[in-house]
Amino acid sequence: MSEQDKGPSAGSESPNLDEAEREQAAEHSTPHALVIHEIVREEGEAAMERTFGALMWSALAAGLSMGFSFLVQSILESELPDTSWRSLITSFGYTIGFVFVILGRQQLFTESTLTAVLPVLTRRDLTTLAKTFRLWTIVLFFNLIGTMIFAGLLQIPGVFSPEVTEALAKVAKAPLSASFGVTLVRAMFAGWLIALMVWLLPSARSARLLTVLLVTYTVAVSKLSHVIAGSVESAYAVMTGAASVSDYFLVFLVPTFIGNVIGGVSLVAIVNHAAIAPEINGSAQRAD
């Protein structure tokens, strides 16, 4: 690894800078990959140690917040003319729920496909693996409950205009429009991007909002499948009679869940961990 890759703090110090200026330079440098790995891993460790109640309420709040992605996207859909570029604008609505969840520090399942897996890859013991499955089960279940509650609230008559209601019905069909295999592959890419976003956030600093917007806009404009965002839409379709309960589980939930997990775990957590595993092992040996 070159001195440039290591960052200012790891290389030789410039004689032209005083201590305060060197500290300022270090603050503005990009964190080393090992530092990012440690930040993300510690987030996963902290989430694993949270009580059932804390995880439940945080995950429920995240599921409710994700409903605004569906709502704002539908509102934009109802206000724009039917043109070839409309989806480029309505996709910005999809980002809203992610902004609320991530900046609000609420517990979202697809984030944990990275944060909860890094401790498993680092510790490699059954106790950590069991904690990961506990975290995933609680967060996924209450994320989905939150999305169903939000979809139910959208059923209240007279709250939104007929144009918005019509747009809600149209947008709700999207997660149920593809085959099992196509949905699974789309979900792999979505899981990859969301987990990658978690990896990028520690070095984003003041650009956290922009990072969330860019990554989730990519998910939306590419029409990829996200298990929580899509659950609001699919649940709404079931409640309005446009889809069946079996459609919700077999056409949407199962392939999207599998794809998000594969994308988040194998394409980001394992690859990113493998890239710096030699440095982790080297640090452990030096500590010994």
C-alpha positions in Angstrom: 0.0 0.0 0.0 1.4 3.4 -0.9 1.8 6.3 1.5 -0.9 8.2 -0.4 -3.4 5.4 0.2 -2.7 5.4 3.9 -3.7 9.0 4.3 -1.9 12.0 5.8 -1.8 10.6 9.3 0.0 7.5 8.3 2.7 9.0 6.2 5.5 11.4 7.0 4.4 14.7 8.6 5.0 17.9 6.7 7.5 20.2 8.4 5.6 23.2 7.1 2.5 22.5 9.2 2.0 23.0 12.9 0.2 20.5 15.1 -3.2 22.2 14.7 -2.9 22.3 10.9 -1.9 18.6 10.8 -5.0 17.8 12.8 -7.2 19.8 10.5 -5.7 18.0 7.5 -6.3 14.6 9.1 -10.0 15.6 9.8 -10.5 16.3 6.1 -8.8 13.2 4.8 -10.8 10.2 3.6 -10.9 7.5 6.4 -8.9 4.4 5.7 -11.0 1.3 4.7 -10.0 -0.4 7.9 -11.5 2.6 9.9 -14.7 2.4 7.9 -14.9 -1.3 8.5 -14.5 -0.8 12.3 -17.2 1.9 12.3 -19.7 -0.2 10.5 -18.8 -3.3 12.5 -19.3 -1.4 15.8 -22.7 -0.2 14.5 -23.6 -3.9 14.0 -22.3 -4.9 17.4 -24.4 -2.1 19.1 -27.5 -3.1 17.2 -27.1 -6.8 18.3 -27.0 -5.7 21.9 -30.2 -3.7 21.8 -33.1 -5.0 23.8 -36.1 -6.6 22.0 -38.3 -3.5 22.8 -35.7 -1.1 21.4 -35.3 -3.0 18.2 -39.1 -3.5 17.9 -40.0 0.2 18.2 -37.1 1.3 16.0 -37.9 -1.2 13.3 -41.6 -0.4 13.5 -40.8 3.3 13.1 -38.6 2.5 10.1 -41.4 0.6 8.4 -43.8 3.4 8.9 -41.3 6.0 7.6 -40.7 3.9 4.5 -44.3 4.4 3.6 -43.6 8.0 2.7 -41.5 6.7 -0.3 -44.7 5.2 -1.7 -46.8 8.2 -0.9 -44.5 11.0 -2.2 -43.8 9.0 -5.3 -47.5 8.6 -6.0 -48.2 12.3 -5.3 -45.5 13.2 -7.9 -47.0 10.7 -10.3 -50.4 12.3 -10.0 -49.1 15.8 -10.6 -46.9 15.1 -13.6 -48.0 14.6 -17.3 -47.8 11.1 -18.7 -44.5 11.4 -20.5 -41.4 9.3 -21.1 -39.4 11.3 -18.5 -42.0 11.2 -15.7 -40.3 8.4 -13.9 -37.1 10.4 -13.7 -38.9 12.9 -11.5 -41.2 10.6 -9.5 -38.2 8.5 -8.5 -37.1 11.3 -6.3 -40.2 10.6 -4.2 -38.9 7.1 -3.5 -35.8 8.5 -1.7 -37.9 10.3 1.0 -38.5 7.3 3.2 -34.9 6.3 3.2 -33.8 9.8 4.2 -36.2 9.7 7.2 -35.1 6.3 8.2 -31.3 6.6 7.8 -30.9 10.2 9.1 -33.3 9.4 11.9 -31.2 6.3 12.9 -34.1 3.9 12.6 -33.5 0.2 12.2 -33.9 -0.9 8.6 -33.4 -4.5 7.6 -31.4 -4.0 4.5 -28.8 -1.9 6.4 -28.2 -4.8 8.7 -27.2 -7.1 5.8 -23.9 -5.3 6.1 -23.6 -4.0 9.7 -24.7 -7.3 11.3 -22.6 -9.5 9.0 -19.2 -7.8 9.6 -19.2 -8.9 13.3 -19.9 -12.5 12.1 -17.0 -12.4 9.6 -14.7 -10.9 12.2 -15.5 -13.0 15.2 -16.5 -16.3 13.4 -18.4 -17.8 16.3 -22.0 -19.2 16.8 -22.9 -16.7 19.4 -22.4 -13.8 17.0 -24.2 -15.7 14.3 -27.2 -16.3 16.6 -27.3 -12.6 17.5 -27.4 -11.7 13.8 -30.3 -14.0 13.1 -32.1 -12.5 16.2 -31.5 -9.0 14.9 -32.7 -9.8 11.4 -35.8 -11.6 12.6 -37.0 -8.8 14.9 -36.1 -6.0 12.5 -37.6 -7.6 9.4 -40.8 -8.6 11.1 -41.5 -5.2 12.6 -40.4 -3.3 9.4 -43.0 -5.3 7.6 -45.6 -4.6 10.3 -44.9 -0.9 10.0 -45.3 -1.0 6.2 -48.7 -2.8 6.6 -49.9 -0.2 9.1 -49.0 2.6 6.8 -50.7 0.9 3.8 -53.8 0.5 6.0 -53.8 4.3 6.9 -53.8 5.1 3.1 -57.1 3.3 2.9 -58.9 5.9 4.9 -61.3 7.6 2.5 -61.1 11.3 1.7 -57.6 11.8 3.0 -56.1 12.2 -0.5 -57.5 13.4 -3.7 -58.9 10.9 -6.3 -55.8 11.6 -8.5 -53.4 10.6 -5.7 -55.5 7.5 -4.9 -55.4 6.5 -8.6 -51.6 7.0 -8.6 -51.2 4.9 -5.4 -53.0 2.1 -7.1 -50.8 2.3 -10.1 -47.5 2.5 -8.2 -48.6 -0.4 -6.0 -48.5 -2.8 -8.9 -44.8 -2.3 -9.6 -43.4 -4.8 -7.0 -45.8 -7.5 -8.3 -45.1 -7.0 -12.0 -42.2 -9.3 -12.7 -41.4 -13.0 -12.5 -39.7 -14.6 -9.5 -36.3 -14.7 -11.1 -36.4 -11.1 -12.4 -37.6 -9.8 -9.0 -34.8 -11.8 -7.3 -32.1 -10.3 -9.5 -33.5 -6.8 -9.2 -33.5 -7.3 -5.4 -29.8 -8.4 -5.5 -28.8 -5.1 -7.1 -31.0 -3.2 -4.5 -29.5 -5.0 -1.6 -26.0 -4.4 -3.0 -26.7 -0.6 -3.3 -28.2 -0.2 0.1 -25.4 -2.0 1.9 -22.9 -0.1 -0.2 -24.6 3.1 1.0 -24.0 2.0 4.6 -20.3 1.5 3.8 -20.1 5.0 2.2 -21.8 6.9 5.0 -18.9 7.0 7.5 -16.8 8.9 5.0 -19.6 11.1 3.6 -19.6 13.4 6.6 -21.6 16.5 5.6 -22.6 14.8 2.4 -24.7 12.1 4.2 -28.0 13.4 2.8 -26.6 13.6 -0.7 -25.2 10.1 -0.4 -28.6 8.7 0.7 -30.4 10.6 -2.1 -28.0 9.4 -4.9 -28.0 5.8 -3.9 -31.7 5.4 -3.3 -32.5 7.4 -6.4 -30.4 4.9 -8.3 -32.5 2.1 -6.8 -35.7 3.9 -7.8 -34.9 5.0 -11.3 -33.5 1.5 -12.1 -36.8 0.0 -10.8 -35.0 -2.4 -8.4 -36.8 -4.3 -5.6 -36.5 -3.4 -2.0 -38.1 -5.6 0.6 -39.3 -2.8 2.9 -40.2 0.0 0.4 -41.9 -2.6 -1.8 -43.8 -4.0 1.1 -45.8 -0.8 1.5 -46.8 -0.9 -2.2 -47.6 -4.6 -2.2 -49.6 -4.5 1.0 -51.6 -1.6 -0.4 -52.3 -3.7 -3.5 -53.6 -6.5 -1.4 -55.8 -4.2 0.7 -57.4 -2.7 -2.4 -58.0 -6.1 -3.9 -55.5 -5.6 -6.8 -53.4 -8.6 -5.5 -53.8 -11.6 -3.3 -52.0 -12.5 -0.1 -50.2 -15.3 -1.9 -49.0 -12.7 -4.5 -47.6 -10.6 -1.6 -45.6 -13.5 -0.3 -44.7 -15.5 -3.4 -44.4 -12.9 -6.1 -43.0 -10.1 -4.0 -41.7 -10.9 -0.5 -39.8 -14.2 -1.0 -37.8 -13.3 -4.1 -37.1 -9.8 -2.8 -36.0 -10.9 0.6 -33.7 -13.5 -0.9 -32.2 -11.1 -3.4 -31.7 -8.3 -0.9 -29.9 -10.7 1.5 -27.7 -12.1 -1.3 -26.9 -8.6 -2.6 -26.1 -7.1 0.8 -24.2 -10.1 2.3 -22.2 -11.6 -0.6 -21.7 -8.6 -2.9 -20.8 -6.1 -0.2 -20.2 -7.5 3.3 -18.1 -10.4 2.2 -16.2 -8.6 -0.6 -15.5 -5.5 1.4 -14.4 -7.6 4.4 -12.2 -9.8 2.2 -10.4 -6.7 0.8 -9.1 -5.7 4.2 -9.0 -9.0 6.0 -5.2 -9.2 5.8 -4.9 -5.8 7.5 -7.3 -6.9 10.2 -5.3 -10.1 10.8 -2.0 -8.1 10.8 -3.4 -5.6 13.3 -4.4 -8.5 15.6 -1.0 -10.1 15.3 0.7 -6.9 16.2 -1.6 -6.5 19.2 -0.6 -9.9 20.4 
